[in-house]
Structure formats: structure tokens, C-alpha cells
Amino acid sequence: MTYKSKLAFLLSLIGALSIFYIAGFVFSPERKIARSASHVWLDAKLTDRISRMVLRSEGENLELIKENGRWYISHNGIEYPARQLRIEDFIGFFTTRAAWNIRSSNASTHIRFGLDADAASRVMIYGENTLLLDLLLGYVDEAGQIYVRKYGENEVRSGENNIYYYLGGSIKNWFNLRLFTESENGYIDVDDVQRLSVYNNGETQTFSRQNRSWNLVAGVNSIDPDQGVVESYIRNVLNSEGDDFAGISYSTAVGFNYSQIVMEFGNGKVTTVRLSEPDEDDRRFARVDGSDYIYSIPAWVSSRIFKDAASFESR
């Protein structure tokens, strides 16, 4: 056999072996299983279309509504501001590709997996008037895998159970209870604050920013306040939140002129929060000007807002 013939033979052999290797790799049982396990419940391209979600768990329904780019919780006929980041993470559960192993394609297994339509938890995601996703969630196995199937379909898959973090617990977990709601998703930060005035029981404290320092302070007997303490305090006020929304009846039953917080921002916006007198448990109720929501403020939050003047002095 000539040199050229040997070379052609060897190249042909190498080519054939390469084809067999690639075919064996692509069509191997392990690869097939991995491809069937990789799954996404909702195309991420549809995320911007989502306008409403209904969550059913343990017989209770929770409705989330998107209006003007922000999410709200519809509860007892009232729409309350929702935690935007929590909802974004919740939607990400369905739009992120992950390992979801096929466990069954037989309808007779639905009850065993807790996926009977009348008993399972259910998530319905809408885009305007179109149902984008209708998902049933069943039992969690010993390995922590949750069984899931689409409503109206028989195929059952199982995957990592993160969803019950959202479905379980109180509705309050969905509420954005911050007095300055925009601080929840980073739209405003302490760097945006130009002036803070706190009025409490006849006393006034005012903090004004000059460049990057807080060096005009009224109501504090110090010409050189501790900058770190002041910065931390203003951040605490900005991020203050209640532990629940109070009933609308409080708007007439409680006065909101005992204390006041006025936050002025660099963009010209001014937000005023009015608070009631402390009750026997040192709980207060708060209302933001221009809003009908009434926040229940526990004593420990009030203690972070209303500080003694000596707290800000440099030591």
C-alpha cells in the first residue's frame, strides 16, 4: 500500500471514529435524560406581558395586579403596594430553565403526586386577558423535590422546591410596608436625600445635606455631629416599615398630627409621613400624604425613627 493510500485510509478511519464518538455522545442515554430534564415553564420573553397572577394555596386565593409598571396585592377590595423584588423573583421561578425530571405521563398518578386539580396549589399567570401559564403544584418528596404539572396536561415533572417559599406564610409577606415605598427596589437611596425634618411631641430635629456632609443640624446640640451616625439614622428612617396595614376605619378613629417626618429629595420631591400618638404598647399608626394606606408601626421601629438628640453628638 502506498503512502498516499495509507494516509487516505487513516484519515477515513479517524473520520469514521469521530462520527461514532459524536453520535454516541449526543445520543447517549445520559444526554437524553439531561435534555428531557432541562425545562422552563414560561418563556422569559413573555415576562413584560404579565399583568395579573392568581395564587391558590390551602383553599385561599391571592391576586397580584400590575398597574403602571408596579405590582399591587388585591385584598378585601383594596389594592395594597406589593414587594416588587419578591414578585420579580417569583416570576423568575417560572421563566428560568432548570432541571425538571419527567416523573409520569399517566393521569392515574396525579392523586398520588398531590396534583389532583381540586386539591393542588395552583398558579395562574395572565397577560392582559390571555392565560399564559396555569400550573398545579403538588406534594414534596423526601428529597425535597416538588411535583408539578400544567393544568389540563398529564405530564408530571419534579424539581427543586423553591415555590412554597412564596405560596406559604402570611399575605403580609407580599406587602411593601415601607413608608417610603420607592426605597424597596432602590429607586431612592440615602444619597438622594437632601433634608430630613422630624417633629415629635413638640420637638424638632432637622438634618440638611451640604455636598456629602450633614453639617446643618437643628435640634441637636452639636456643631460637629457624628457623620456616620447621622447617615445611618437617615438610612434607617428611609427604610422604615410597618408590620401590617391597618383597617381603613383608622383614618377617622386616629389622629395623625402627633409626630411628623418630612423627607426632601434632590429631585424636588417631598414626602411627608404623619404618625399618631403611641398607644399603651407604644404602637403608632402612620399615613403618608397623598395616600390612603395606613401603616401599623411597632414600638421598635418608632424607637429607630425618634432618637434622642444626644445620639448624634460626636464622641
DONU-388411 format. One line per 2 residues: number of its first residue (from 1); their letters; for each residue x, y negated, z negated of C-alpha. Coordinates in steps of 0.1 Angstrom, whole numbers, plus 5000, padded with zeros to 4 digits. Last residue first. Layout:
// DONU-388411
NUM	A	X,Y,Z; ...
//
This chain:
// DONU-388411
315	RS	4822,4386,4290; 4804,4368,4318
313	EF	4768,4360,4310; 4740,4377,4328
311	SA	4725,4398,4300; 4724,4368,4277
309	AD	4694,4355,4297; 4673,4385,4285
307	KF	4660,4406,4314; 4626,4409,4329
305	IR	4629,4430,4360; 4647,4460,4346
303	SS	4625,4461,4315; 4594,4459,4337
301	VW	4605,4491,4355; 4609,4509,4321
299	AP	4574,4498,4310; 4556,4513,4339
297	IS	4542,4492,4367; 4508,4501,4383
295	YI	4506,4484,4416; 4475,4467,4430
293	YD	4472,4465,4468; 4451,4437,4482
291	SG	4480,4419,4499; 4487,4383,4508
289	DV	4504,4376,4475; 4518,4408,4460
287	RA	4499,4422,4430; 4512,4438,4399
285	FR	4498,4456,4369; 4517,4460,4337
283	RD	4525,4488,4313; 4540,4479,4279
281	DE	4520,4508,4264; 4497,4484,4245
279	DP	4492,4464,4276; 4518,4440,4292
277	ES	4504,4408,4306; 4496,4410,4343
275	LR	4520,4405,4372; 4522,4383,4402
273	VT	4546,4390,4431; 4555,4363,4455
271	TV	4573,4369,4488; 4589,4341,4507
269	KG	4601,4345,4543; 4625,4319,4557
267	NG	4648,4343,4574; 4673,4339,4546
265	FE	4649,4353,4521; 4631,4339,4491
263	MV	4619,4361,4463; 4594,4347,4438
261	IQ	4585,4369,4408; 4557,4360,4385
259	SY	4545,4367,4350; 4513,4361,4330
257	NF	4493,4350,4361; 4479,4383,4373
255	GV	4447,4386,4352; 4431,4420,4350
253	AT	4395,4430,4354; 4388,4413,4387
251	SY	4416,4429,4408; 4416,4459,4385
249	SI	4385,4472,4403; 4406,4480,4433
247	GA	4420,4510,4415; 4457,4511,4406
245	FD	4484,4523,4430; 4509,4546,4414
243	DG	4544,4547,4397; 4553,4512,4406
241	ES	4584,4501,4425; 4614,4478,4421
239	NL	4639,4478,4449; 4642,4441,4452
237	VN	4643,4437,4414; 4670,4462,4411
235	RI	4690,4446,4439; 4687,4413,4421
233	YS	4700,4428,4389; 4729,4445,4406
231	EV	4740,4412,4422; 4736,4393,4389
229	VG	4757,4419,4370; 4784,4419,4397
227	QD	4785,4381,4397; 4789,4378,4360
225	PD	4776,4343,4354; 4800,4314,4353
223	IS	4782,4282,4342; 4764,4303,4316
221	NV	4733,4295,4295; 4709,4313,4319
219	GA	4675,4296,4326; 4688,4282,4359
217	VL	4716,4299,4378; 4735,4282,4407
215	NW	4766,4303,4412; 4754,4334,4428
213	SR	4782,4340,4453; 4784,4351,4489
211	NQ	4778,4317,4505; 4758,4299,4479
209	RS	4730,4321,4466; 4704,4309,4441
207	FT	4693,4326,4409; 4664,4312,4389
205	QT	4653,4322,4354; 4621,4307,4340
203	EG	4604,4312,4306; 4567,4306,4299
201	NN	4558,4342,4294; 4579,4354,4323
199	YV	4588,4335,4354; 4615,4350,4377
197	SL	4629,4330,4406; 4651,4346,4432
195	RQ	4669,4327,4460; 4688,4335,4492
193	VD	4680,4373,4495; 4691,4389,4528
191	DV	4723,4404,4513; 4701,4421,4487
189	DI	4686,4441,4515; 4656,4438,4539
187	YG	4646,4461,4568; 4664,4490,4550
185	NE	4636,4515,4550; 4623,4511,4515
183	SE	4633,4475,4513; 4604,4465,4536
181	TF	4579,4474,4508; 4589,4446,4484
179	LR	4568,4458,4455; 4579,4493,4462
177	LN	4552,4519,4459; 4555,4535,4493
175	FW	4531,4563,4488; 4538,4598,4501
173	NK	4550,4613,4468; 4519,4597,4452
171	IS	4498,4623,4471; 4511,4647,4444
169	GG	4531,4679,4450; 4533,4704,4478
167	LY	4530,4698,4515; 4562,4678,4519
165	YY	4586,4701,4500; 4564,4729,4515
163	IN	4580,4722,4549; 4616,4731,4540
161	NE	4612,4769,4543; 4638,4782,4566
159	GS	4623,4802,4594; 4597,4827,4603
157	RV	4577,4832,4635; 4543,4847,4642
155	EN	4529,4849,4678; 4491,4853,4678
153	EG	4480,4819,4692; 4449,4798,4684
151	YK	4466,4777,4658; 4503,4779,4662
149	RV	4521,4803,4639; 4543,4800,4608
147	YI	4557,4824,4582; 4581,4808,4557
145	QG	4616,4822,4549; 4628,4820,4513
143	AE	4644,4854,4514; 4617,4869,4493
141	DV	4590,4858,4518; 4571,4825,4519
139	YG	4535,4829,4528; 4516,4810,4555
137	LL	4518,4778,4576; 4494,4771,4604
135	LD	4504,4746,4631; 4483,4725,4655
133	LL	4506,4703,4676; 4500,4675,4701
131	LT	4462,4671,4697; 4453,4642,4720
129	NE	4432,4613,4708; 4460,4589,4701
127	GY	4490,4613,4699; 4479,4638,4672
125	IM	4497,4661,4648; 4477,4688,4629
123	VR	4494,4706,4600; 4477,4735,4583
121	SA	4481,4755,4551; 4467,4790,4556
119	AD	4434,4803,4541; 4408,4797,4568
117	AD	4431,4802,4598; 4445,4835,4584
115	LG	4483,4830,4584; 4491,4844,4550
113	FR	4516,4868,4565; 4495,4899,4557
111	IH	4464,4881,4570; 4480,4873,4603
109	TS	4493,4908,4609; 4462,4921,4628
107	AN	4468,4892,4653; 4498,4910,4667
105	SS	4527,4891,4682; 4550,4896,4652
103	RI	4581,4885,4634; 4597,4862,4660
101	NW	4627,4845,4644; 4627,4807,4641
99	AA	4662,4794,4640; 4662,4757,4646
97	RT	4654,4730,4672; 4643,4698,4655
95	TF	4610,4682,4665; 4588,4700,4639
93	FG	4609,4693,4608; 4618,4659,4622
91	IF	4582,4648,4618; 4586,4653,4580
89	DE	4619,4634,4580; 4602,4604,4597
87	IR	4574,4607,4573; 4597,4605,4543
85	LQ	4616,4576,4558; 4584,4556,4563
83	RA	4571,4560,4527; 4535,4552,4531
81	PY	4515,4519,4527; 4480,4526,4514
79	EI	4449,4528,4537; 4417,4528,4516
77	GN	4386,4550,4521; 4394,4573,4492
75	HS	4429,4579,4507; 4443,4571,4541
73	IY	4481,4571,4538; 4498,4545,4560
71	WR	4526,4545,4586; 4541,4515,4603
69	GN	4546,4508,4640; 4515,4485,4644
67	EK	4493,4512,4628; 4503,4549,4622
65	IL	4478,4570,4602; 4485,4598,4577
63	EL	4456,4619,4565; 4459,4643,4536
61	NE	4434,4671,4532; 4429,4693,4502
59	GE	4419,4730,4504; 4452,4743,4490
57	SR	4471,4724,4517; 4457,4706,4548
55	LV	4478,4679,4564; 4463,4656,4591
53	MR	4486,4635,4612; 4480,4604,4633
51	SI	4497,4582,4658; 4524,4604,4673
49	RD	4533,4591,4708; 4568,4579,4697
47	TL	4577,4615,4687; 4566,4631,4720
45	KA	4602,4632,4734; 4611,4653,4704
43	DL	4592,4682,4719; 4572,4699,4692
41	WV	4576,4733,4676; 4613,4739,4685
39	HS	4627,4773,4687; 4660,4792,4687
37	AS	4650,4827,4676; 4644,4841,4711
35	RA	4677,4828,4723; 4695,4843,4693
33	IK	4678,4877,4698; 4688,4877,4735
31	RE	4723,4869,4726; 4725,4897,4701
29	PS	4710,4922,4725; 4737,4913,4751
27	FV	4725,4898,4784; 4748,4868,4785
25	FG	4779,4886,4771; 4775,4918,4791
23	AI	4769,4898,4822; 4800,4877,4816
21	YF	4821,4908,4809; 4807,4927,4840
19	IS	4814,4896,4862; 4849,4893,4848
17	LA	4856,4930,4854; 4845,4926,4891
15	GI	4867,4895,4896; 4897,4912,4880
13	LS	4892,4942,4902; 4889,4921,4933
11	LL	4920,4902,4924; 4939,4935,4918
9	FA	4928,4949,4951; 4937,4918,4970
7	LK	4971,4917,4954; 4977,4954,4961
5	SK	4967,4949,4998; 4990,4918,5001
3	YT	5020,4938,4986; 5014,4966,5010
1	M	5000,5000,5000
//
